[in-house]
Amino acid sequence: MVSSFTSAPRSGFYYFAQGWKLVSQPGIRRFVILPLLVNIC
């Protein structure tokens, strides 16, 4: 069955911007920055 919901495809920049909004939230910041630091080191 084909869904009738059609939306414009999202660009990579859109998802990057959404992720940046999540990083700016204090409650989620540690769950983003800590794994990122672990992966870099």
Secondary structure as UniProt FT lines:
FT   HELIX           12..23
FT   HELIX           26..40
//
